[in-house]
Amino acid sequence: GGVVAAQKAIRSVPYRPGPALEVKIPKAGNRGFRTLTLRNRIDRVVAKAVNDALVPFWEKIFLNGCHGYRPERSNLTMLAQLASAMTEQDRWVLVSDDVTSAFPSVDIDRVVEDHARHLTGKPLLDLIEAILRGGDPDRKIGMDQGCPYMPAARNVHLHHTFDVHGHSLAATADHPTPW
């Protein structure tokens, strides 16, 4: 019944995810906790279906140098790609950064706008927005970690916030860069 119930849930207008369970997971190195928000089975099936349908679309848009939360990519594939580019392009300076509180601090309105740059169907955008807001239509800040679609949604936002701008600033005619 999970799939049938999920189909009924997304056909209801408007779809709203149900209540969630928050679980605190300790971060490595005693750096506090990460809060995972676990939704009910129907909401997880809906979010996973959206993720499975959209990830192939997003994969055609994301830059090659983006490795976080992407299929067939990891920190190891990023390091291998960096080592190759450094050798081939004779670039030996590397700057690394991490987005602190990437999920809890994101502006949901901006993530919705980033999606709307590529997706035009209002029902799909409304469904994505409901998933992003987690059942609270007034929620403005923070995406649920633990939701199957949130890593892809975060990548859509980071693509427009950092990747596209950094790529245009870092690339030169002599040295194109995927980052």
N, C-alpha and C positions, 0 to 999 in steps of 0.2 A: 503494500500500500503506500510506500513513501513517494514513489514517482507519481501515482495517480493523485495523491493528496497535494503534492507540489504543483501539479498541473492545475488543479482547482484553485490553489492559493494564488498563483500568478494571474489567473483569469479573473480573480475578484478585483474589483476596482474600488479604491486603490489597494494594491498589494502592500501590506505592511508586515515586516518580520515580527514574530512574537517575542515574548520575554527571553532573556538570556541569562546564562550562568557565568559569572566572572570568576576566573581561577588565577591566582597569583603564582607565577613560576619564578624561582630565583635566577638572577642573571649570574653569569660566570664571574669569578673574582670578587664576590661579595659586593657587587655594584647595584644592589637593590633588587627590585622585582619587575617582571614584565607581566602585564595583565592580559590573559587570553579571554576573549569573550566567546562563549560557546552557545550557539543558538540551537533551537530544536531541530529535529531531523528534517522536517519540511523545509525550513529556511536554509539549512545546509545543502539540501538537494537543489534548491533553486539557485543558490549562489554558485554551486559547483557546475550546474548546467550553463549558467551565464559565463563562467570562467572557461569551460571547455569550448563553448561556441566562439568566444571572443579572442582567446589567446592566439590562435593562428592568424587572426586579423592583425592584432597588435604586433606580432612577430615580424610582419612585413614593414612596419613603421619604425620600430625601435632601431637605434643605431647599433652597429655590430659590436661596439666596445662596451655596451651595457650588458652586464652579466648577472645582476641580482635577480633572484626569483624568476629565472627564465628556464624553459625546457632545455635540457642538454648543456646547461651552463652552470658554472660554480666559481668560487674563488680560485680554484686551480686552473680552469680554462682562461680566466682573466689573467692570471700570472703568466701563463704560457703565451698568451697573445701579447701581453706587455713586453715580455722578454724578446719575442720575435721582432716587434716593432722597434724596440730600443736598438737592437742590433742592426736591423735593416735601414733605419732612418738616422742612426748615429745620434740618438737622443738619450741622454744619460741622467736626466733629472726627472724624478718621479714625485708627484704630490699625491698624497692619499688622504681621503677624508671620509667621514661617516655622517649620516644624517641622524642627529640625536633625536630621540623620541619621534621617529618618522611616522609612526601610525597615530599615536595619541595627539599629536600637535597639528595635523594637517587640516587645512581649511576645506571643508567638504564642498562649499560652493565653487571653489576653484577647480576641484577635481571633476565636478559635474561639467563645468565649462570646458575643461580639457577633453572630456569625452565628447562633448557636443561639437568640437572642432572636426571630428571624424565620423560621428554617427548622427544620422538625421532622423531616424524613426522615433517619434515621440513615445510610443509605448515602451520601446527598449530603453530609451533614456530615463523614462519614469521608473522602470523596473530597477535600473542601475542605481538611480538616486535613492530609491527605497532601501536597497541593500546597503548603500553607503551610509545612510542616516540611521540604519539599524532599528527601524520601527518608530523613531521619533522624528516627525517631519520638521521640527524646529531645531534639530541638532545642527550645529554649525562647525564644531571642532571635534576632531578625533575619529579615526576609523577603527573598527573592531579588529584586533589581531585575533586570529583563529577562524576568521571567515574565509572560505576558499577563494573568493574573488579579490580580497583586499591587496594581496601582493601585486596582482596585475594592475589594479586601479592605482596603486601607489606608483608603479612604473610609468603608467600613462601620465600621471602628474609630474613625476621627476623628469620624464622625457621633455615636457614643455617648460618646466621650471629651470632645469639645469643642463640637460644633455644637448639640446639644440643650440642653446646660447654658448655653452662651453665649446662645442664642436666648431662653431663658426669663428670663435675667437682663437682657438688653438691651431686650426688648420692654416697652412700656407700653400702657395702654389708648388713649392719644392717638397713640402712634407705634409701630405694629407694625413689626417688622423681619424680613427674611428671613435675617439673619445672626445 
